[in-house]
């Protein structure tokens, strides 16, 4: 669901809005306001909020207490005011003139995302309606597009697998294509074998009728502003997302506790879809290709087995060391296919390994790339939009850990170490000298609520990737 459109509005001198002041000093308030703070139990510690009433009892102003003085770093924190909407009465608010150094575009994104609420299965929807009025220089459309991209990821990941199977992902991508005048094609079930996507087929072949594996492809070009003609000379960008709609572990069955969050194993696809939607909404000057290999790793008599040797589109044979390492199997066919068009940049998103979470925790996507210029763009973008990433090495010394006695490679490493790195090295074998490739090993989930970021599905690295794409291509 899109973020509520009325949570942000442009400056209008005829609209009376309640001012929000930021301060780190309770003593800077007027005596009457300090007295009210004491009566309200507000001590001025970071995160405190003080609502000042008028003589008539209406809300007159809002104070938000910060840890430090409002420096350049704090002023760009998108989550600075994200805790406010849940604590304020419905109404229209604005940033006070004495805190205008705030980056309103960053702050407004957090404000908008604070209005996100996954209530699809609840009998009563949220009625929160706090509007932030922004100055006339703020690009509200861009903020809404970014917020909608994040909300898309959250919605897709939060939706239970019963309502988010491979066919549902296809429906979502087709609806997105219709919205932005893009083209979609899909290869389903046994046709995957005919079209040489054997690894995608193997992973998903045990799913029940109606949830067959598939490769979903979207292609889009922006229309020229003047003549409405597509420009084939724009840079080629390919996005790929792991779409395992539920992961039982296959015949190497997960314990029940490990299955509880496996509705989110299509989080990579959610990121790729959200980023594609943002690119199209913004009319970014690229030729866009989105590939989502979608499957359910189910258990049945025809499920692929530990010890099987699977062919791949690349022609590399893969011994199945563990059926629970299925994400890299669907991705390898998609990466090979994506490479065949010789894109200028290829980015994949995947909830690929628990090892990445052990190394970096739930907030930091493990980020791999073969291109230093692209990493520099990602690192700068990550800092600018406050969307954290952490680079991990494509360490060649671990590549032999993927060796197999009976096939070209194994889908898991021989030992317990460096699981995220060896998974990335596995994927690298299928990119066919793509000059710039980025792999995000993401959790796609917030295990605990924070301001503007409820517990549940979360976009991680999406906003950084968008801004890095702009920088990398100079658009």
ZIVENWO-V146141 format. One record per residue. N is the residue number from 0. RES is the residue in three letters. SS is DSSP state (A for helix, B for strand, O for the rest). PHI is phi in radians with two decimals (none if undefined). NEAR is the number of other C-alpha atoms within 8 Angstrom. Layout:
n	res	ss	phi	near
N	RES	SS	PHI	NEAR
N	RES	SS	PHI	NEAR
This chain:
n	res	ss	phi	near
0	UNK	O	none	6
1	UNK	O	-1.13	8
2	UNK	O	-1.09	13
3	UNK	O	-0.89	8
4	UNK	A	-1.14	7
5	UNK	A	-1.57	7
6	UNK	A	-1.39	13
7	UNK	B	-2.30	12
8	UNK	B	-2.58	10
9	UNK	B	-1.38	10
10	UNK	O	-1.04	8
11	UNK	O	-2.46	6
12	UNK	O	-1.11	5
13	UNK	O	-1.51	4
14	UNK	O	-1.73	5
15	UNK	O	-1.55	6
16	UNK	O	-2.11	9
17	UNK	B	-1.43	11
18	UNK	B	-1.41	11
19	UNK	B	-1.86	12
20	UNK	B	-1.89	12
21	UNK	B	-1.89	10
22	UNK	B	-2.66	12
23	UNK	O	-2.06	12
24	UNK	O	-2.37	8
25	UNK	A	-1.06	9
26	UNK	A	-1.25	6
27	UNK	A	-1.37	6
28	UNK	O	-1.38	8
29	UNK	O	-1.12	7
30	UNK	A	-0.96	6
31	UNK	A	-1.09	6
32	UNK	A	-1.24	9
33	UNK	A	-1.15	11
34	UNK	A	-1.08	8
35	UNK	A	-1.15	9
36	UNK	A	-1.06	11
37	UNK	A	-1.06	9
38	UNK	A	-1.14	7
39	UNK	A	-1.58	7
40	UNK	O	1.38	6
41	UNK	O	-1.60	11
42	UNK	O	-1.79	8
43	UNK	O	1.59	9
44	UNK	O	-1.31	10
45	UNK	O	-0.97	8
46	UNK	O	1.68	8
47	UNK	O	-1.14	11
48	UNK	B	-2.22	9
49	UNK	B	-2.12	10
50	UNK	B	-1.71	9
51	UNK	B	-1.75	11
52	UNK	B	-1.51	10
53	UNK	O	-1.44	8
54	UNK	O	-1.07	5
55	UNK	O	-1.50	5
56	UNK	O	1.69	6
57	UNK	O	-1.42	7
58	UNK	B	-1.23	10
59	UNK	B	-1.78	10
60	UNK	B	-2.76	11
61	UNK	B	-2.23	13
62	UNK	B	-1.90	12
63	UNK	B	-2.04	12
64	UNK	B	-1.64	14
65	UNK	O	-1.90	13
66	UNK	O	-1.19	8
67	UNK	O	-2.21	6
68	UNK	O	-1.14	7
69	UNK	O	-1.37	10
70	UNK	O	-1.62	7
71	UNK	A	-1.07	6
72	UNK	A	-1.18	7
73	UNK	A	-1.09	8
74	UNK	A	-1.15	11
75	UNK	O	-1.86	12
76	UNK	O	-1.28	10
77	UNK	O	-1.13	14
78	UNK	O	-1.72	11
79	UNK	O	-1.02	10
80	UNK	O	-1.97	9
81	UNK	O	-1.20	15
82	UNK	O	-1.45	12
83	UNK	O	-1.29	8
84	UNK	O	-0.92	13
85	UNK	O	-1.26	7
86	UNK	O	-1.93	6
87	UNK	O	-1.80	7
88	UNK	O	-1.20	6
89	UNK	O	-0.97	8
90	UNK	B	2.84	8
91	UNK	B	-1.94	11
92	UNK	B	-2.25	12
93	UNK	B	-2.58	11
94	UNK	B	-1.37	11
95	UNK	O	-1.09	9
96	UNK	A	-1.04	5
97	UNK	A	-1.34	5
98	UNK	A	-2.19	9
99	UNK	O	-1.26	8
100	UNK	O	-1.19	5
101	UNK	O	-1.04	8
102	UNK	O	-1.37	9
103	UNK	A	-1.16	9
104	UNK	A	-1.17	10
105	UNK	A	-1.19	11
106	UNK	A	-1.08	16
107	UNK	A	-1.15	13
108	UNK	A	-1.09	13
109	UNK	A	-1.09	14
110	UNK	A	-1.07	18
111	UNK	A	-1.11	15
112	UNK	A	-1.23	13
113	UNK	O	-1.16	13
114	UNK	O	-1.55	13
115	UNK	O	-1.22	10
116	UNK	O	-2.68	5
117	UNK	O	-1.50	6
118	UNK	O	-2.10	8
119	UNK	O	-0.96	4
120	UNK	O	-1.85	4
121	UNK	O	-1.74	6
122	UNK	O	-1.27	4
123	UNK	O	-2.21	5
124	UNK	O	-1.44	6
125	UNK	O	-1.19	6
126	UNK	O	-2.01	4
127	UNK	O	-1.15	8
128	UNK	O	-2.58	10
129	UNK	B	-1.88	12
130	UNK	B	-1.77	12
131	UNK	B	-1.82	12
132	UNK	B	-1.55	14
133	UNK	B	-1.84	13
134	UNK	O	-1.23	8
135	UNK	O	-1.23	6
136	UNK	O	-1.62	4
137	UNK	O	-1.47	9
138	UNK	O	-1.49	7
139	UNK	A	-1.15	10
140	UNK	A	-1.04	6
141	UNK	A	-1.12	8
142	UNK	A	-1.12	11
143	UNK	A	-1.10	12
144	UNK	A	-1.09	11
145	UNK	A	-1.13	11
146	UNK	A	-1.11	13
147	UNK	A	-1.13	12
148	UNK	A	-1.11	12
149	UNK	A	-1.14	12
150	UNK	A	-1.10	13
151	UNK	A	-1.06	12
152	UNK	A	-1.04	16
153	UNK	A	-1.04	12
154	UNK	A	-1.06	11
155	UNK	A	-1.13	11
156	UNK	A	-1.24	17
157	UNK	A	-1.25	11
158	UNK	O	-1.24	9
159	UNK	O	-1.06	8
160	UNK	A	-1.07	9
161	UNK	A	-1.01	5
162	UNK	A	-1.89	7
163	UNK	O	-2.43	12
164	UNK	O	-1.57	13
165	UNK	A	-0.98	16
166	UNK	A	-1.17	10
167	UNK	A	-1.17	9
168	UNK	A	-1.05	10
169	UNK	A	-1.07	10
170	UNK	A	-1.04	8
171	UNK	A	-1.14	8
172	UNK	A	-1.19	12
173	UNK	A	-1.14	9
174	UNK	A	-1.15	8
175	UNK	A	-1.11	10
176	UNK	A	-1.12	12
177	UNK	A	-1.11	9
178	UNK	A	-1.14	7
179	UNK	A	-2.04	8
180	UNK	O	1.03	7
181	UNK	O	-1.87	12
182	UNK	B	-2.00	9
183	UNK	B	-2.24	11
184	UNK	B	-2.34	7
185	UNK	B	-2.41	9
186	UNK	B	-1.96	10
187	UNK	B	-2.15	10
188	UNK	O	1.03	11
189	UNK	O	-1.09	7
190	UNK	A	-1.11	8
191	UNK	A	-1.07	15
192	UNK	A	-1.22	10
193	UNK	A	-1.11	7
194	UNK	O	-1.68	7
195	UNK	O	1.19	8
196	UNK	O	-2.19	12
197	UNK	A	-1.19	13
198	UNK	A	-1.24	14
199	UNK	A	-1.05	18
200	UNK	A	-1.11	14
201	UNK	A	-1.07	10
202	UNK	A	-1.12	16
203	UNK	A	-1.78	14
204	UNK	O	-1.22	12
205	UNK	O	-1.48	14
206	UNK	O	-1.21	14
207	UNK	O	-1.24	6
208	UNK	O	-1.02	5
209	UNK	O	1.70	5
210	UNK	O	-2.14	11
211	UNK	O	-1.11	15
212	UNK	O	-1.15	17
213	UNK	B	-2.81	15
214	UNK	B	-1.99	14
215	UNK	B	-1.82	15
216	UNK	B	-2.21	11
217	UNK	B	-2.06	14
218	UNK	B	-2.23	11
219	UNK	B	-2.58	11
220	UNK	B	-2.30	11
221	UNK	O	-1.23	12
222	UNK	B	-1.44	9
223	UNK	O	-1.04	9
224	UNK	O	-1.06	5
225	UNK	O	-1.67	4
226	UNK	O	-1.91	6
227	UNK	O	1.21	7
228	UNK	O	-1.81	6
229	UNK	B	-1.14	8
230	UNK	O	-1.88	9
231	UNK	O	-1.27	5
232	UNK	O	-1.58	4
233	UNK	O	-1.19	8
234	UNK	B	-1.08	10
235	UNK	B	-1.64	12
236	UNK	B	-2.11	13
237	UNK	B	-2.03	13
238	UNK	B	-1.93	13
239	UNK	B	-2.27	17
240	UNK	B	-2.30	19
241	UNK	B	-1.15	19
242	UNK	B	-2.00	15
243	UNK	B	-1.43	14
244	UNK	B	-1.30	17
245	UNK	B	-2.77	15
246	UNK	B	-2.15	14
247	UNK	O	-1.35	12
248	UNK	O	1.69	13
249	UNK	O	1.22	14
250	UNK	O	-1.14	11
251	UNK	O	-1.47	9
252	UNK	O	-1.09	8
253	UNK	O	-1.25	11
254	UNK	O	-1.17	6
255	UNK	A	-1.03	6
256	UNK	A	-1.11	6
257	UNK	A	-1.41	8
258	UNK	A	-1.52	10
259	UNK	O	-1.02	7
260	UNK	O	-1.82	7
261	UNK	A	-1.33	11
262	UNK	A	-1.13	14
263	UNK	A	-1.54	14
264	UNK	A	-1.30	16
265	UNK	A	-1.73	17
266	UNK	A	-1.06	19
267	UNK	A	-1.13	17
268	UNK	A	-1.08	14
269	UNK	A	-1.03	14
270	UNK	A	-1.11	14
271	UNK	A	-1.11	14
272	UNK	A	-1.17	12
273	UNK	A	-1.07	13
274	UNK	A	-1.18	12
275	UNK	A	-1.07	11
276	UNK	A	-1.09	10
277	UNK	A	-1.15	12
278	UNK	A	-1.05	10
279	UNK	A	-1.25	11
280	UNK	A	-1.09	9
281	UNK	A	-1.47	8
282	UNK	O	1.12	7
283	UNK	O	-1.10	9
284	UNK	O	-1.38	9
285	UNK	B	-2.40	10
286	UNK	B	-1.56	13
287	UNK	B	-1.73	13
288	UNK	B	-2.27	12
289	UNK	B	-2.02	14
290	UNK	B	-2.14	14
291	UNK	B	-2.22	13
292	UNK	B	-1.38	16
293	UNK	B	-1.99	17
294	UNK	B	-2.78	18
295	UNK	B	-2.02	17
296	UNK	B	-1.48	16
297	UNK	O	-1.76	13
298	UNK	O	-1.96	10
299	UNK	O	-2.81	7
300	UNK	O	-1.10	5
301	UNK	O	-1.80	6
302	UNK	O	-1.19	14
303	UNK	O	-1.20	12
304	UNK	O	-2.04	8
305	UNK	O	-1.06	10
306	UNK	O	1.65	8
307	UNK	O	-1.11	8
308	UNK	B	-1.97	9
309	UNK	B	-1.82	11
310	UNK	O	-1.34	10
311	UNK	O	-2.31	14
312	UNK	O	-1.04	13
313	UNK	O	-1.21	7
314	UNK	O	1.63	6
315	UNK	O	-1.51	9
316	UNK	O	-1.46	11
317	UNK	B	-2.23	13
318	UNK	B	-1.39	15
319	UNK	O	-1.50	14
320	UNK	O	-1.36	9
321	UNK	O	-2.80	11
322	UNK	O	-1.27	13
323	UNK	O	-1.47	12
324	UNK	O	-1.83	10
325	UNK	O	-1.50	11
326	UNK	A	-1.06	11
327	UNK	A	-1.19	12
328	UNK	A	-1.27	12
329	UNK	A	-1.25	14
330	UNK	A	-1.20	14
331	UNK	A	-1.13	13
332	UNK	A	-1.15	16
333	UNK	A	-1.18	13
334	UNK	A	-1.13	12
335	UNK	A	-1.06	13
336	UNK	A	-1.08	9
337	UNK	A	-1.08	13
338	UNK	A	-1.19	12
339	UNK	O	-1.11	7
340	UNK	O	-1.52	6
341	UNK	O	0.95	8
342	UNK	O	-1.21	12
343	UNK	O	-1.29	10
344	UNK	B	-2.61	11
345	UNK	B	-2.23	15
346	UNK	B	-2.19	12
347	UNK	B	-2.07	13
348	UNK	B	-2.09	16
349	UNK	B	-2.73	16
350	UNK	O	-1.45	15
351	UNK	O	-1.67	10
352	UNK	O	-2.40	10
353	UNK	A	-1.23	8
354	UNK	A	-1.08	9
355	UNK	A	-1.14	14
356	UNK	A	-1.28	10
357	UNK	A	-1.09	7
358	UNK	A	-1.29	6
359	UNK	A	-2.12	10
360	UNK	O	1.35	8
361	UNK	O	-1.37	10
362	UNK	O	-1.61	9
363	UNK	O	-1.87	11
364	UNK	B	-1.22	16
365	UNK	B	-1.20	14
366	UNK	B	-2.08	12
367	UNK	B	-2.14	12
368	UNK	B	-2.70	12
369	UNK	O	-1.75	9
370	UNK	O	-2.33	9
371	UNK	A	-1.17	7
372	UNK	A	-1.09	7
373	UNK	A	-1.18	11
374	UNK	A	-1.09	9
375	UNK	A	-1.05	8
376	UNK	A	-1.16	12
377	UNK	A	-1.14	12
378	UNK	A	-1.10	9
379	UNK	A	-1.13	9
380	UNK	A	-1.14	14
381	UNK	A	-1.03	14
382	UNK	A	-1.23	9
383	UNK	A	-1.19	8
384	UNK	A	-1.71	11
385	UNK	O	1.00	10
386	UNK	O	-2.15	13
387	UNK	O	-1.18	12
388	UNK	B	-2.36	11
389	UNK	B	-2.52	8
390	UNK	B	-1.33	7
391	UNK	O	-2.05	8
392	UNK	O	-1.52	6
393	UNK	O	-1.52	10
394	UNK	O	-1.43	8
395	UNK	A	-1.04	6
396	UNK	A	-1.09	5
397	UNK	A	-1.65	9
398	UNK	A	-1.12	11
399	UNK	A	-1.17	6
400	UNK	A	-1.16	9
401	UNK	A	-1.65	14
402	UNK	O	-1.25	11
403	UNK	O	-2.33	9
404	UNK	O	-1.35	4
405	UNK	O	-2.14	5
406	UNK	O	-2.37	10
407	UNK	O	-1.14	10
408	UNK	B	-2.59	11
409	UNK	B	-1.85	13
410	UNK	O	-1.49	14
411	UNK	O	-2.33	11
412	UNK	O	-1.45	11
413	UNK	O	-1.30	7
414	UNK	O	-2.25	5
415	UNK	O	-1.53	6
416	UNK	O	-1.66	4
417	UNK	O	0.94	7
418	UNK	A	-1.09	12
419	UNK	A	-1.23	13
420	UNK	A	-1.17	12
421	UNK	A	-1.16	14
422	UNK	A	-1.13	12
423	UNK	A	-1.15	11
424	UNK	A	-1.13	12
425	UNK	A	-1.03	12
426	UNK	A	-1.11	12
427	UNK	A	-1.04	7
428	UNK	O	-1.13	7
429	UNK	O	-1.99	11
430	UNK	O	-1.67	12
431	UNK	O	0.93	8
432	UNK	O	1.06	4
433	UNK	O	-1.01	12
434	UNK	O	-1.11	8
435	UNK	O	-2.42	11
436	UNK	B	-2.32	12
437	UNK	B	-2.22	11
438	UNK	B	-2.12	12
439	UNK	B	-1.82	13
440	UNK	B	-1.71	14
441	UNK	O	-2.00	14
442	UNK	O	-1.46	11
443	UNK	O	1.08	13
444	UNK	B	-2.70	11
445	UNK	B	-1.81	13
446	UNK	O	-1.29	7
447	UNK	O	-2.51	7
448	UNK	O	-1.30	8
449	UNK	B	-2.35	7
450	UNK	O	-0.99	9
451	UNK	O	1.35	13
452	UNK	B	-2.36	10
453	UNK	O	-1.19	9
454	UNK	O	-1.03	10
455	UNK	B	2.31	11
456	UNK	B	-0.97	15
457	UNK	O	-2.57	12
458	UNK	O	-1.47	11
459	UNK	O	-2.28	14
460	UNK	O	1.58	12
461	UNK	A	-1.14	12
462	UNK	A	-1.18	12
463	UNK	A	-1.09	14
464	UNK	A	-1.09	10
465	UNK	A	-1.06	10
466	UNK	A	-1.20	10
467	UNK	A	-1.18	13
468	UNK	A	-1.07	9
469	UNK	A	-1.02	9
470	UNK	A	-1.17	9
471	UNK	A	-1.08	9
472	UNK	A	-1.57	7
473	UNK	O	1.16	5
474	UNK	O	-2.18	6
